[in-house]
């Protein structure tokens, strides 16, 4: 659970809070593949969306 909390905190801590800038480990293509608009702001997402994003980001190799 601490990793998920850190992930959500990071999503809200970026200066330009759009998903494409806020979600570490995922690029615009990844977000679109998950049916997310890369330009949407994190505060517009339901809690379940963060779980989906977290799972995908955790499964993405860090070397991307």
C-alpha positions as CSV (number, residue, x, y, z in Angstrom):
1,X,0.0,0.0,0.0
2,X,2.8,2.5,0.6
3,X,3.9,2.2,-3.0
4,X,0.4,3.0,-4.2
5,X,0.1,6.0,-1.9
6,X,3.5,7.3,-3.2
7,X,2.2,6.8,-6.8
8,X,-0.9,8.8,-6.2
9,X,1.0,11.5,-4.3
10,X,3.4,11.8,-7.3
11,X,0.5,12.2,-9.7
12,X,-0.7,15.3,-7.8
13,X,2.7,16.8,-7.1
14,X,3.8,17.7,-10.6
15,X,3.6,21.3,-11.6
16,X,1.6,20.6,-14.8
17,X,-0.8,18.1,-13.5
18,X,-1.8,16.3,-16.7
19,X,-1.5,12.5,-16.8
20,X,1.1,12.6,-19.5
21,X,3.4,14.6,-17.2
22,X,2.3,13.2,-13.9
23,X,2.4,9.4,-14.3
24,X,6.0,8.2,-14.1
25,X,6.7,5.2,-16.2
26,X,3.9,5.7,-18.7
27,X,4.0,7.7,-21.9
28,X,1.1,9.1,-24.0
29,X,0.8,5.8,-26.0
30,X,0.5,3.8,-22.8
31,X,-2.2,6.1,-21.4
32,X,-4.2,6.0,-24.7
33,X,-3.9,2.2,-24.7
34,X,-5.5,2.2,-21.3
35,X,-8.3,4.5,-22.6
36,X,-7.1,7.6,-20.7
37,X,-6.8,11.1,-22.2
38,X,-3.2,12.0,-21.6
39,X,-4.3,15.7,-21.1
40,X,-6.8,14.9,-18.3
41,X,-5.9,16.2,-14.9
42,X,-5.6,13.6,-12.0
43,X,-8.3,15.3,-10.0
44,X,-10.8,14.4,-12.7
45,X,-10.2,10.6,-12.3
46,X,-12.1,8.2,-10.0
47,X,-10.1,6.2,-7.5
48,X,-10.4,3.0,-9.6
49,X,-8.5,4.8,-12.4
50,X,-5.5,5.2,-10.1
51,X,-5.5,1.5,-9.4
52,X,-5.4,0.8,-13.1
53,X,-2.6,3.3,-13.8
54,X,-0.6,2.0,-10.8
55,X,-0.8,-1.6,-11.9
56,X,0.3,-0.7,-15.5
57,X,3.1,1.6,-14.3
58,X,4.3,-1.1,-11.9
59,X,4.4,-3.7,-14.7
60,X,6.3,-1.3,-17.0
61,X,10.1,-1.8,-17.1
62,X,11.9,1.2,-15.5
63,X,14.4,1.3,-18.4
64,X,11.9,2.8,-20.8
